[in-house]
Amino acid sequence: MGCGSRCAKYFLCFFNFIFFVAGGAALAVGIWLVADRNSFTNLIAKVDQADVLNKTDAEVIRLIAYILIAAGALTFVVSFLGYCGAMFESRCLLCFYGVLLVLILVLQCIAVGLAFGFREDAENETRNFFKSTIKFYASSDKAETVTVVWDGIMTQLHCCGVESYLDFRQSTNWTSAGKLVPEACCMREDGHITDLDCPVSPTAQNSYYQTGCYGAMVRVIEENAAIAIGVAVALAFVELLVIILALYLACCYWRPQHACVDVSPRQAW
């Protein structure tokens, strides 16, 4: 085996080992959440004093767990095939691994294409979904999760509601309390709202009541679009490189009699 093929082998081993560990960790966390959610959330609460998981709805936790299991299992299996194929120089495993990565890369490209093609519809659906959650803000058994999430978004992005504070009129329990905006919509200093009258009398000087969170999210995404595109391109490049290395080793070096090596007529004599 030449120096180049040896480097390719160890690069594939290292690359797949990292994703093998990451996939195994995600799979383990997902299974832990499904089997015993309380012990995991209690452990996180000791590390993170915000205790967000204990305030999150059980259905949301279960959905997160299933996503972790699916993503972790896929990553675990694919990286395991790639690691074993490279380490043991197995043509069969490497070919199968390369084909799987090609399928994953194609699916990613299709997802990006659909996202751009149906961008306007996706934006409308996303905006409508956000508005549908507002009605649960501090008004039902789902309020705990919805309230925590919305308070975090509004505090971090300095916004109020989906398009403005008027969205909170959909929450009858909130409007019946005599408040126009949640405290999370108010301007803060050292963790405390600057004007105690802000929830009942919001203005442009004491709150962000006219700044919608959807627009704020779009601005954040646009400001970081270059980073997101760079990460996506880098990921696609690494995936393409791994596919080329895997198929190259499988087809050219690890086959009987090195069939990919060119044999000239003089060498044949």
C-alpha positions as CSV (number, residue, x, y, z in Angstrom):
1,M,0.0,0.0,0.0
2,G,1.4,3.4,-1.0
3,C,1.7,6.4,1.2
4,G,-1.3,8.1,-0.4
5,S,-3.6,5.1,0.1
6,R,-2.3,4.7,3.7
7,C,-3.1,8.3,4.5
8,A,-6.6,7.9,2.9
9,K,-7.2,4.8,5.0
10,Y,-6.3,6.5,8.3
11,F,-8.2,9.6,7.4
12,L,-11.3,7.5,6.9
13,C,-10.7,5.7,10.1
14,F,-10.3,9.0,12.1
15,F,-13.3,10.7,10.4
16,N,-15.6,7.7,11.0
17,F,-14.4,7.1,14.5
18,I,-15.4,10.7,15.5
19,F,-18.9,10.3,14.0
20,F,-19.2,6.8,15.4
21,V,-18.7,8.2,18.9
22,A,-21.0,11.2,18.3
23,G,-23.7,8.9,16.8
24,G,-23.4,6.5,19.7
25,A,-23.7,9.4,22.2
26,A,-26.8,10.7,20.5
27,L,-28.3,7.3,20.4
28,A,-27.6,6.7,24.1
29,V,-29.1,10.0,25.2
30,G,-32.2,9.3,23.1
31,I,-32.7,5.9,24.6
32,W,-32.1,7.3,28.1
33,L,-34.7,9.9,27.6
34,V,-37.3,7.3,26.4
35,A,-36.4,4.9,29.2
36,D,-36.0,7.3,32.1
37,R,-36.6,10.9,31.4
38,N,-36.6,12.0,35.0
39,S,-33.1,10.9,35.9
40,F,-31.7,12.6,32.8
41,T,-33.5,15.9,33.4
42,N,-32.5,15.8,37.0
43,L,-28.9,15.3,36.0
44,I,-29.1,18.2,33.5
45,A,-30.7,20.4,36.2
46,K,-27.7,19.9,38.5
47,V,-25.4,21.2,35.7
48,D,-27.8,23.8,34.2
49,Q,-29.5,25.9,36.9
50,A,-32.1,27.1,34.4
51,D,-33.7,23.6,34.5
52,V,-35.2,24.0,31.1
53,L,-35.8,20.3,30.5
54,N,-38.0,19.9,33.6
55,K,-40.1,22.8,32.4
56,T,-40.5,21.3,28.9
57,D,-43.6,19.3,27.9
58,A,-43.3,15.5,28.0
59,E,-44.4,15.2,24.3
60,V,-41.6,17.6,23.3
61,I,-39.0,15.6,25.2
62,R,-40.3,12.4,23.6
63,L,-40.1,13.9,20.1
64,I,-36.5,15.1,20.8
65,A,-35.7,11.6,22.0
66,Y,-37.0,9.9,18.9
67,I,-35.1,12.4,16.7
68,L,-31.9,11.7,18.6
69,I,-32.4,7.9,18.3
70,A,-33.0,8.1,14.6
71,A,-30.1,10.5,13.8
72,G,-27.8,8.7,16.2
73,A,-28.6,5.3,14.9
74,L,-28.1,6.4,11.2
75,T,-24.8,8.1,12.1
76,F,-23.7,5.1,14.2
77,V,-24.4,2.5,11.5
78,V,-22.9,4.5,8.6
79,S,-19.7,5.5,10.4
80,F,-19.3,1.9,11.8
81,L,-19.4,0.6,8.2
82,G,-16.9,3.2,7.1
83,Y,-14.5,2.6,10.0
84,C,-14.6,-1.2,9.7
85,G,-14.3,-1.0,5.9
86,A,-11.2,1.3,6.1
87,M,-9.6,-0.5,9.0
88,F,-10.0,-4.0,7.7
89,E,-9.6,-3.0,4.0
90,S,-13.0,-4.5,3.1
91,R,-14.1,-3.6,-0.5
92,C,-17.7,-4.7,0.2
93,L,-18.1,-2.5,3.3
94,L,-16.4,0.5,1.7
95,C,-18.5,0.3,-1.4
96,F,-21.7,0.0,0.7
97,Y,-20.5,2.9,2.8
98,G,-19.8,5.0,-0.2
99,V,-23.2,4.3,-1.7
100,L,-24.9,5.3,1.5
101,L,-23.0,8.6,1.7
102,V,-23.9,9.3,-1.9
103,L,-27.6,8.8,-1.1
104,I,-27.3,11.0,2.0
105,L,-25.6,13.7,0.0
106,V,-28.3,13.6,-2.7
107,L,-31.0,13.8,-0.1
108,Q,-29.3,16.8,1.4
109,C,-29.2,18.5,-2.0
110,I,-32.8,17.8,-2.6
111,A,-33.8,19.2,0.8
112,V,-31.9,22.4,0.1
113,G,-33.5,22.7,-3.3
114,L,-37.0,22.2,-1.9
115,A,-36.2,24.7,0.8
116,F,-35.3,27.4,-1.8
117,G,-38.1,26.4,-4.2
118,F,-40.9,26.5,-1.5
119,R,-39.3,29.3,0.6
120,E,-42.4,31.6,0.5
121,D,-44.7,28.7,1.5
122,A,-42.4,27.6,4.2
123,E,-42.2,31.2,5.6
124,N,-46.0,31.4,5.7
125,E,-46.4,28.1,7.4
126,T,-43.7,28.9,9.9
127,R,-45.3,32.2,10.7
128,N,-48.7,30.6,11.1
129,F,-47.2,27.9,13.3
130,F,-45.7,30.4,15.6
131,K,-49.0,32.3,15.8
132,S,-50.8,29.1,16.7
133,T,-48.6,28.6,19.8
134,I,-49.3,32.1,21.1
135,K,-52.8,31.1,22.2
136,F,-51.3,28.7,24.7
137,Y,-49.1,31.3,26.3
138,A,-49.9,31.0,30.0
139,S,-53.3,29.6,29.3
140,S,-53.4,25.8,29.5
141,D,-51.5,22.7,30.5
142,K,-49.2,23.4,27.5
143,A,-48.4,26.8,28.7
144,E,-45.4,25.9,30.7
145,T,-43.4,24.8,27.7
146,V,-44.8,27.5,25.4
147,T,-44.2,30.2,27.9
148,V,-40.6,29.2,28.6
149,V,-39.8,29.0,24.9
150,W,-41.4,32.3,24.0
151,D,-39.9,34.1,27.0
152,G,-36.5,32.9,26.0
153,I,-36.9,33.9,22.3
154,M,-38.3,37.4,23.2
155,T,-35.6,38.1,25.8
156,Q,-32.7,37.0,23.6
157,L,-34.0,38.7,20.4
158,H,-35.5,41.8,21.9
159,C,-38.9,41.2,20.3
160,C,-42.5,40.7,21.2
161,G,-45.0,38.2,19.6
162,V,-44.7,36.9,16.1
163,E,-45.3,40.2,14.3
164,S,-46.1,42.5,17.2
165,Y,-47.6,42.5,20.7
166,L,-51.1,42.2,19.2
167,D,-50.5,38.5,18.7
168,F,-50.9,38.0,22.4
169,R,-54.6,38.9,22.1
170,Q,-55.1,35.3,21.0
171,S,-54.3,34.2,24.5
172,T,-57.6,34.8,26.4
173,N,-56.1,34.0,29.8
174,W,-53.3,36.5,29.2
175,T,-55.6,39.3,28.1
176,S,-58.0,38.7,31.0
177,A,-55.1,39.4,33.4
178,G,-55.1,43.0,32.3
179,K,-51.6,43.0,30.7
180,L,-50.9,43.9,27.1
181,V,-47.4,42.3,26.9
182,P,-45.4,39.8,28.8
183,E,-42.4,41.0,30.9
184,A,-40.1,39.3,28.4
185,C,-41.1,42.0,25.9
186,C,-39.9,44.8,28.2
187,M,-36.5,46.4,28.1
188,R,-34.2,45.1,30.9
189,E,-31.2,46.3,32.8
190,D,-29.2,43.9,35.0
191,G,-31.8,41.3,34.5
192,H,-34.8,43.5,35.7
193,I,-37.3,45.4,33.6
194,T,-36.6,49.1,33.5
195,D,-40.2,50.2,33.8
196,L,-42.6,48.3,36.0
197,D,-45.6,49.7,34.1
198,C,-44.3,48.1,30.9
199,P,-46.6,45.0,30.9
200,V,-49.8,47.2,31.1
201,S,-48.5,50.2,29.3
202,P,-45.9,49.3,26.7
203,T,-44.2,52.1,24.8
204,A,-41.2,52.3,22.3
205,Q,-39.1,53.6,25.2
206,N,-39.7,50.7,27.7
207,S,-40.4,47.7,25.5
208,Y,-40.0,46.0,22.1
209,Y,-43.8,45.7,21.7
210,Q,-43.8,46.6,18.0
211,T,-40.9,44.4,17.0
212,G,-42.0,41.0,15.8
213,C,-39.9,37.9,16.7
214,Y,-40.3,36.3,13.2
215,G,-38.7,39.3,11.6
216,A,-36.0,39.3,14.3
217,M,-35.3,35.6,13.6
218,V,-35.0,36.2,9.8
219,R,-32.5,39.1,10.5
220,V,-30.4,36.8,12.7
221,I,-30.4,34.1,10.0
222,E,-29.5,36.6,7.3
223,E,-26.7,38.1,9.4
224,N,-25.3,34.6,9.9
225,A,-26.1,33.3,6.4
226,A,-22.4,33.5,5.3
227,I,-21.4,31.3,8.3
228,A,-24.3,28.8,7.6
229,I,-23.4,28.6,3.9
230,G,-19.7,28.1,4.7
231,V,-20.5,25.3,7.2
232,A,-22.8,23.6,4.7
233,V,-20.3,23.9,1.8
234,A,-17.5,22.6,4.1
235,L,-19.7,19.7,5.2
236,A,-20.6,18.8,1.6
237,F,-17.0,19.0,0.6
238,V,-15.9,16.7,3.4
239,E,-18.7,14.2,2.5
240,L,-17.7,14.3,-1.1
241,L,-14.0,13.8,-0.2
242,V,-14.9,10.9,2.0
243,I,-17.0,9.3,-0.8
244,I,-14.1,9.7,-3.3
245,L,-11.6,8.2,-0.9
246,A,-13.8,5.3,0.1
247,L,-14.7,4.3,-3.5
248,Y,-11.1,5.0,-4.7
249,L,-9.6,2.6,-2.1
250,A,-12.3,0.0,-2.7
251,C,-12.0,0.1,-6.5
252,C,-8.3,0.8,-7.0
253,Y,-6.2,-0.5,-4.2
254,W,-8.1,-3.2,-2.3
255,R,-9.0,-5.5,-5.2
256,P,-7.3,-8.6,-6.5
257,Q,-4.0,-7.9,-8.4
258,H,-4.4,-4.1,-8.1
259,A,-6.6,-4.1,-11.3
260,C,-6.6,-0.3,-11.4
261,V,-2.9,-0.1,-11.9
262,D,-2.0,0.4,-15.5
263,V,0.1,-2.3,-17.1
264,S,2.0,-1.2,-20.2
265,P,2.7,-3.6,-23.1
266,R,6.4,-3.6,-22.2
267,Q,5.6,-4.6,-18.6
268,A,3.4,-7.3,-19.9
269,W,6.3,-8.8,-21.9
